[in-house]
Amino acid sequence: MSSRRAPLAPFVVATCAALFTAGCSSTVEGEATASEAPATSVSSTAQTTTPSTTTTTTAAPSPVDPDDYAANTEGVYYFASAGGEFGCAILVHTEPLAGCQGTMPANAPQVPGNGGPDVLVPANALMLEADGPGEWVSIGDISFMDFGGAPKPLPPGRSLTVDPFTCAVDEKTGITCEAGGHGFTVSDTGGEVW
């Protein structure tokens, strides 16, 4: 049985191709002429914007001359906070030690007092040994204040370094003393040890 569609297939394909070609082409008669309209150039500039970020950095404290803070005893250096609330010392004449005492913040922790390990009292000083973390302590005598007179204030933005300790004063955070990755910070509003 033969199909009637077989002879039509080539005709349909040829007709569709001719129509498709005719629909896609066109002829324009005449000559090409330049347009009398002024030429305009189009330029594009790519603008990239980066998000604006604000970074606040605090400048490192500038060092003071340790001799300006040296006591009469070799290896002893005294300084005070700018307002005089804290007296501090770096002591390297024996076991290296740095510490501050004075009016501690209201949230200073309770620590063992002189009456025994079970008697807790508010800390009245902070200290830092050369090879250990800072500590809140209670001391019965004046250990970090100069008996020879008023110690020289360490101004905000300045630091006193006597190896292995560096102590600095910041207007916002108070006094910070550090050695070997450990230290303490104290102000009249708070403090911490690490």
Backbone bond lengths (Angstrom), bond angles and torsions (degrees), N, CA, C in turn:
res aa  C-N    CA-C-N  psi(-1)  N-CA   C-N-CA  omega(-1)  CA-C   N-CA-C  phi
1 M - - - 1.429 - - 1.508 107.66 -
2 S 1.297 116.53 128.34 1.455 120.40 -177.08 1.506 109.26 -102.28
3 S 1.326 113.93 152.50 1.462 120.56 -175.96 1.504 109.12 -97.35
4 R 1.325 117.00 143.23 1.454 121.47 178.91 1.521 110.61 -80.64
5 R 1.247 116.41 -17.68 1.458 119.82 -177.66 1.517 112.24 -76.50
6 A 1.263 118.01 -23.23 1.455 120.36 -174.89 1.522 112.29 -57.81
7 P 1.374 121.41 -45.42 1.451 119.43 -179.55 1.529 112.61 -71.54
8 L 1.289 119.70 -20.29 1.458 121.51 -178.65 1.526 112.58 -80.02
9 A 1.302 119.70 -27.87 1.471 123.47 -173.18 1.527 112.15 -55.49
10 P 1.351 119.77 -49.50 1.469 117.60 -179.98 1.524 112.09 -64.39
11 F 1.318 117.47 -33.96 1.454 121.19 179.91 1.520 111.00 -66.08
12 V 1.342 117.80 -44.10 1.469 122.34 -179.27 1.521 109.22 -63.89
13 V 1.295 118.64 -44.69 1.476 122.19 -179.28 1.520 109.49 -62.16
14 A 1.322 118.42 -44.70 1.459 121.76 -178.89 1.511 111.09 -66.41
15 T 1.325 118.39 -39.64 1.456 122.27 179.79 1.519 110.86 -66.38
16 C 1.322 117.19 -44.05 1.489 121.11 179.93 1.518 110.28 -64.00
17 A 1.307 117.17 -39.28 1.460 120.44 -179.99 1.520 110.53 -65.42
18 A 1.335 117.03 -39.96 1.457 120.91 -179.92 1.517 110.82 -67.71
19 L 1.312 117.44 -41.88 1.462 120.45 178.53 1.527 111.41 -65.79
20 F 1.291 116.35 -40.39 1.463 121.17 -179.49 1.523 110.41 -63.31
21 T 1.318 116.26 -43.78 1.451 121.01 179.97 1.516 110.73 -66.93
22 A 1.291 118.28 -40.84 1.458 121.87 -179.77 1.514 110.59 -66.30
23 G 1.309 117.57 -37.17 1.465 120.57 -178.50 1.522 112.26 -72.33
24 C 1.290 119.34 -22.61 1.461 122.00 -175.46 1.514 113.11 -97.04
25 S 1.319 118.34 -8.47 1.453 117.69 -177.95 1.515 109.27 -118.80
26 S 1.335 113.52 151.08 1.459 117.94 174.72 1.507 107.96 -147.79
27 T 1.294 115.77 155.10 1.448 121.26 -178.53 1.501 108.16 -121.66
28 V 1.362 115.71 134.90 1.460 120.94 177.36 1.513 106.20 -119.19
29 E 1.309 114.91 129.12 1.450 118.59 179.57 1.508 110.03 -93.45
30 G 1.317 117.67 149.09 1.456 123.03 177.98 1.525 110.69 123.10
31 E 1.355 115.03 -177.24 1.450 119.92 -179.25 1.527 110.07 -108.96
32 A 1.299 115.16 151.21 1.461 120.24 178.38 1.520 108.85 -78.70
33 T 1.303 117.35 132.87 1.460 121.46 177.00 1.517 109.08 -127.98
34 A 1.318 115.91 154.46 1.463 120.87 179.09 1.500 109.13 -75.52
35 S 1.258 116.90 145.57 1.452 122.10 178.90 1.514 108.91 -75.11
36 E 1.310 117.23 144.71 1.447 120.71 179.19 1.521 111.68 -86.13
37 A 1.286 118.25 -5.91 1.469 121.01 177.60 1.518 108.70 -70.91
38 P 1.342 118.15 142.03 1.463 119.44 -178.86 1.520 110.18 -63.74
39 A 1.296 112.41 145.51 1.461 118.21 179.48 1.531 109.01 -77.50
40 T 1.264 114.75 137.57 1.465 118.70 176.91 1.506 107.95 -119.16
41 S 1.286 113.53 139.32 1.462 116.20 178.45 1.519 108.16 -99.40
42 V 1.240 113.51 142.44 1.451 120.04 179.87 1.514 106.89 -110.21
43 S 1.291 114.45 123.84 1.460 116.82 176.16 1.508 107.94 -124.37
44 S 1.269 113.88 150.93 1.459 117.70 177.64 1.511 107.57 -133.49
45 T 1.270 113.79 138.96 1.460 118.58 175.79 1.514 107.35 -122.06
46 A 1.272 113.24 133.31 1.455 118.13 179.02 1.528 107.40 -88.87
47 Q 1.279 115.21 129.57 1.452 119.78 177.18 1.512 108.50 -113.78
48 T 1.292 113.27 132.03 1.455 117.48 175.08 1.509 107.62 -114.13
49 T 1.254 114.47 136.97 1.460 118.76 177.16 1.506 108.19 -118.17
50 T 1.288 113.90 138.54 1.448 118.84 176.16 1.508 107.78 -108.85
51 P 1.300 116.20 144.87 1.456 118.27 -179.21 1.533 110.01 -63.02
52 S 1.297 114.71 140.11 1.448 120.05 179.34 1.522 109.03 -82.91
53 T 1.325 115.73 129.21 1.458 120.10 176.06 1.512 108.14 -126.28
54 T 1.294 115.23 146.11 1.447 120.76 178.15 1.512 107.96 -113.01
55 T 1.309 116.02 124.89 1.448 121.45 177.82 1.507 107.85 -116.22
56 T 1.309 115.03 126.26 1.452 119.46 177.26 1.513 107.96 -98.44
57 T 1.284 115.10 122.46 1.450 118.74 177.08 1.512 108.82 -119.46
58 T 1.283 113.45 144.83 1.449 119.30 177.06 1.511 107.31 -103.23
59 A 1.306 115.40 128.01 1.457 119.45 179.87 1.518 109.04 -65.63
60 A 1.309 115.16 144.75 1.462 119.73 177.18 1.529 108.35 -64.01
61 P 1.329 116.45 141.47 1.464 118.52 179.24 1.527 110.46 -61.91
62 S 1.312 115.55 143.15 1.460 118.70 178.57 1.533 108.95 -88.19
63 P 1.322 116.74 139.03 1.459 120.57 -174.68 1.528 113.20 -73.38
64 V 1.323 114.48 149.22 1.460 121.88 172.58 1.526 107.85 -102.49
65 D 1.306 116.54 166.87 1.457 121.34 176.39 1.530 108.16 -79.05
66 P 1.335 119.02 118.77 1.470 120.80 -179.42 1.529 113.07 -56.61
67 D 1.320 118.10 -29.84 1.465 120.77 179.87 1.525 111.83 -61.49
68 D 1.334 116.90 -26.64 1.466 120.07 178.48 1.526 112.37 -70.15
69 Y 1.321 118.20 -14.10 1.461 123.38 -177.76 1.530 112.37 -117.49
70 A 1.321 116.75 4.57 1.466 121.65 -177.66 1.526 110.74 -72.54
71 A 1.339 115.65 138.19 1.462 122.14 176.09 1.533 108.80 -86.90
72 N 1.305 116.08 -179.69 1.467 120.42 177.75 1.522 111.75 -68.22
73 T 1.310 117.68 -25.31 1.460 122.02 178.04 1.524 108.40 -88.38
74 E 1.322 116.43 129.28 1.465 120.21 -179.32 1.528 110.19 -62.42
75 G 1.337 116.36 137.60 1.455 122.06 178.43 1.519 114.14 84.16
76 V 1.349 117.85 11.99 1.463 122.10 179.18 1.528 108.16 -122.03
77 Y 1.336 115.88 129.03 1.459 122.00 -177.16 1.530 108.06 -133.14
78 Y 1.335 116.35 123.89 1.463 121.68 -178.90 1.520 110.44 -112.36
79 F 1.336 115.31 146.20 1.457 120.84 171.21 1.519 108.58 -152.80
80 A 1.301 116.20 163.74 1.468 122.10 178.71 1.524 109.03 -127.29
81 S 1.339 114.25 159.05 1.462 118.70 172.82 1.523 108.00 -68.51
82 A 1.309 116.57 159.34 1.472 121.00 -175.43 1.527 111.79 -56.48
83 G 1.335 117.77 -37.57 1.458 121.26 -179.39 1.516 113.81 -89.39
84 G 1.327 117.24 -3.05 1.458 121.57 178.82 1.517 115.08 81.49
85 E 1.350 119.39 6.84 1.465 121.41 -179.34 1.524 112.13 -67.32
86 F 1.342 116.49 -28.88 1.458 120.98 -175.50 1.516 110.36 -127.06
87 G 1.320 114.35 137.13 1.457 121.42 168.55 1.512 107.08 -106.20
88 C 1.317 117.04 134.54 1.462 121.42 -174.73 1.523 110.24 -133.10
89 A 1.324 115.09 159.31 1.463 120.00 178.35 1.515 110.14 -148.39
90 I 1.303 114.54 149.34 1.461 122.68 166.09 1.526 104.17 -114.24
91 L 1.329 116.00 119.97 1.457 122.08 -175.99 1.525 108.45 -116.92
92 V 1.309 117.60 113.34 1.464 121.09 179.20 1.532 111.29 -122.89
93 H 1.324 117.76 11.93 1.461 121.00 -179.60 1.526 111.69 -79.22
94 T 1.327 118.35 -19.47 1.468 123.40 173.74 1.516 106.54 -129.39
95 E 1.337 117.73 -131.48 1.468 120.19 173.59 1.516 108.26 -63.34
96 P 1.339 119.89 123.49 1.467 120.62 -178.30 1.529 111.46 -58.62
97 L 1.344 114.95 131.78 1.449 121.80 -175.47 1.524 108.69 -153.80
98 A 1.316 116.25 141.57 1.467 121.49 172.46 1.514 106.55 -128.78
99 G 1.332 116.60 146.54 1.455 118.63 179.43 1.503 112.91 -165.22
100 C 1.315 115.12 164.53 1.463 122.66 177.11 1.528 108.30 -137.66
101 Q 1.317 116.31 145.38 1.456 121.98 173.83 1.508 108.62 -141.13
102 G 1.302 115.15 159.80 1.460 120.20 -178.16 1.506 110.00 153.14
103 T 1.306 116.12 -151.25 1.461 121.67 -179.49 1.524 108.08 -77.21
104 M 1.319 115.78 100.36 1.461 121.08 -177.09 1.530 110.20 -75.11
105 P 1.319 116.61 155.49 1.466 119.83 178.52 1.528 110.61 -63.77
106 A 1.309 116.39 156.34 1.464 121.88 -178.83 1.522 112.20 -59.95
107 N 1.310 117.97 -27.17 1.464 120.35 -178.30 1.526 113.02 -93.78
108 A 1.334 118.16 16.82 1.467 120.71 176.48 1.526 108.20 -60.35
109 P 1.315 117.99 139.54 1.464 120.45 -175.76 1.535 112.51 -72.59
110 Q 1.310 114.52 162.48 1.460 121.77 172.57 1.529 107.43 -82.36
111 V 1.337 115.92 134.84 1.468 121.90 -178.53 1.527 108.29 -133.28
112 P 1.343 117.00 162.09 1.461 118.51 176.41 1.535 110.82 -59.42
113 G 1.322 115.06 134.98 1.463 120.31 179.98 1.513 111.86 -98.58
114 N 1.319 116.76 -170.32 1.456 122.12 -178.68 1.527 112.20 -71.64
115 G 1.317 118.24 -18.40 1.463 121.25 -178.54 1.514 113.41 -76.33
116 G 1.293 119.80 -7.93 1.457 122.75 179.76 1.514 110.76 136.83
117 P 1.337 116.27 166.29 1.468 119.58 -175.64 1.523 113.98 -67.95
118 D 1.325 117.41 -19.58 1.465 119.59 -179.68 1.517 112.63 -88.72
119 V 1.328 117.49 -9.74 1.463 121.65 -179.03 1.527 107.51 -96.05
120 L 1.324 116.49 111.27 1.463 120.77 -178.66 1.514 110.31 -97.59
121 V 1.330 114.96 137.26 1.463 122.50 178.77 1.526 107.73 -135.05
122 P 1.331 117.87 161.12 1.467 118.67 176.79 1.541 110.51 -65.06
123 A 1.301 116.50 139.28 1.470 120.46 176.57 1.522 109.43 -61.10
124 N 1.334 116.06 139.95 1.467 119.59 176.54 1.527 112.12 -121.10
125 A 1.338 116.10 7.93 1.465 120.28 178.81 1.528 109.36 -160.20
126 L 1.317 114.07 162.92 1.469 121.98 170.87 1.509 106.75 -125.63
127 M 1.329 116.77 144.19 1.456 119.08 176.30 1.514 110.89 -142.78
128 L 1.317 112.85 160.18 1.462 121.11 -176.02 1.510 108.15 -142.31
129 E 1.324 116.65 120.27 1.456 121.07 172.49 1.517 108.12 -88.37
130 A 1.314 117.02 162.55 1.455 121.41 -174.78 1.518 113.35 -63.87
131 D 1.326 117.64 -26.71 1.465 119.71 -174.33 1.523 113.74 -124.37
132 G 1.320 117.85 27.83 1.458 119.38 179.85 1.513 111.22 -149.05
133 P 1.336 115.98 174.11 1.464 119.97 -179.15 1.527 111.93 -73.63
134 G 1.330 116.01 159.82 1.451 121.28 174.80 1.520 109.59 -64.67
135 E 1.338 116.09 154.78 1.462 120.69 -177.66 1.515 110.86 -139.24
136 W 1.324 115.81 143.39 1.454 122.40 165.54 1.521 105.10 -83.15
137 V 1.333 118.56 132.44 1.463 121.26 -178.27 1.526 110.38 -140.24
138 S 1.324 114.16 165.98 1.454 121.02 171.25 1.525 106.40 -118.36
139 I 1.321 115.47 121.77 1.460 119.67 178.59 1.520 108.39 -118.23
140 G 1.323 115.54 142.98 1.454 120.07 -176.17 1.507 113.96 -86.57
141 D 1.301 117.58 -14.61 1.461 119.59 -179.52 1.526 110.10 -127.24
142 I 1.283 114.18 177.96 1.461 119.20 179.91 1.528 107.36 -87.25
143 S 1.296 115.39 108.43 1.459 120.09 -176.63 1.515 113.77 -105.57
144 F 1.317 117.42 -26.09 1.456 119.91 -173.45 1.526 112.98 -116.95
145 M 1.323 116.36 15.13 1.471 120.28 178.97 1.521 109.54 -115.78
146 D 1.294 115.84 146.52 1.458 122.70 -176.96 1.533 109.90 -79.02
147 F 1.342 116.54 119.37 1.465 120.63 176.47 1.527 111.36 -74.06
148 G 1.306 116.63 -19.11 1.460 120.68 -175.96 1.520 113.89 -80.18
149 G 1.287 119.18 1.06 1.455 121.53 -179.04 1.511 110.51 142.86
150 A 1.299 115.57 -174.65 1.459 120.95 -179.35 1.525 109.36 -70.80
151 P 1.344 117.33 125.74 1.460 118.24 178.79 1.527 110.76 -69.92
152 K 1.288 114.45 154.07 1.471 120.92 179.78 1.528 109.60 -71.50
153 P 1.336 117.97 130.66 1.475 119.36 177.05 1.530 111.33 -65.47
154 L 1.321 115.19 142.42 1.460 121.72 171.88 1.524 105.31 -94.20
155 P 1.336 117.79 112.29 1.474 120.00 -174.54 1.533 112.82 -65.57
156 P 1.326 116.66 152.01 1.468 119.77 174.07 1.529 110.20 -56.57
157 G 1.324 115.07 141.49 1.466 120.84 179.89 1.516 113.21 83.59
158 R 1.317 117.24 7.94 1.470 121.03 -179.92 1.529 109.14 -121.22
159 S 1.326 116.67 158.25 1.464 121.28 179.71 1.526 110.10 -135.98
160 L 1.311 114.54 149.07 1.461 122.87 177.10 1.520 106.55 -116.58
161 T 1.326 116.60 120.75 1.462 120.91 179.81 1.514 109.43 -118.04
162 V 1.324 114.46 121.98 1.454 122.94 170.79 1.522 103.71 -132.50
163 D 1.315 115.65 111.31 1.454 122.22 -171.47 1.520 111.19 -49.90
164 P 1.314 119.44 126.55 1.457 129.73 12.96 1.529 114.16 -100.70
165 F 1.337 118.99 12.12 1.465 122.42 -172.10 1.529 112.11 -101.55
166 T 1.329 114.72 147.24 1.459 122.34 167.68 1.516 107.21 -131.37
167 C 1.313 116.08 124.35 1.461 121.95 176.59 1.520 107.64 -117.48
168 A 1.311 116.47 138.71 1.461 121.54 -178.13 1.520 109.44 -139.10
169 V 1.322 115.70 157.06 1.459 121.84 177.78 1.518 108.60 -117.74
170 D 1.339 115.02 131.44 1.455 122.28 177.26 1.529 106.97 -124.50
171 E 1.325 117.22 137.46 1.466 120.53 -177.56 1.516 112.97 -60.06
172 K 1.332 118.10 -32.08 1.468 121.18 -176.75 1.526 112.89 -90.75
173 T 1.319 117.31 -43.69 1.465 119.76 -172.60 1.519 113.70 -96.29
174 G 1.313 118.67 -16.87 1.456 120.99 179.80 1.514 112.55 96.50
175 I 1.337 115.57 -143.32 1.468 121.95 -177.01 1.520 108.52 -96.48
176 T 1.320 115.58 133.92 1.460 121.95 175.50 1.515 108.10 -126.74
177 C 1.334 116.46 130.55 1.466 121.94 173.14 1.522 107.36 -122.10
178 E 1.329 116.44 136.34 1.461 122.09 -176.98 1.519 111.00 -138.44
179 A 1.329 114.38 151.35 1.469 122.69 172.39 1.517 108.00 -161.03
180 G 1.313 116.80 128.91 1.462 121.50 175.04 1.514 115.94 54.89
181 G 1.322 118.61 37.95 1.459 121.73 178.12 1.523 114.38 82.55
182 H 1.314 118.34 1.93 1.463 122.79 177.60 1.517 108.51 -116.69
183 G 1.349 116.19 165.98 1.449 117.67 177.65 1.506 113.66 171.38
184 F 1.327 114.53 -168.19 1.455 122.12 175.00 1.517 109.02 -150.32
185 T 1.321 115.01 156.67 1.466 123.41 172.79 1.513 106.82 -132.45
186 V 1.335 116.83 138.01 1.452 120.18 179.01 1.525 109.87 -145.72
187 S 1.337 114.98 142.42 1.463 122.43 172.85 1.519 106.21 -145.40
188 D 1.302 117.19 -179.83 1.461 118.64 179.31 1.525 112.42 -72.98
189 T 1.340 117.39 -9.09 1.470 120.15 179.76 1.521 114.19 -109.17
190 G 1.310 119.26 -9.23 1.461 119.76 -179.98 1.500 112.27 175.15
191 G 1.305 115.14 178.44 1.458 120.37 177.75 1.510 110.89 -169.24
192 E 1.313 116.14 166.28 1.461 121.33 177.23 1.514 109.26 -154.28
193 V 1.307 115.41 157.26 1.460 122.12 176.69 1.532 108.37 -126.12
194 W 1.307 115.94 152.69 1.468 121.14 175.66 1.504 110.15 -149.67
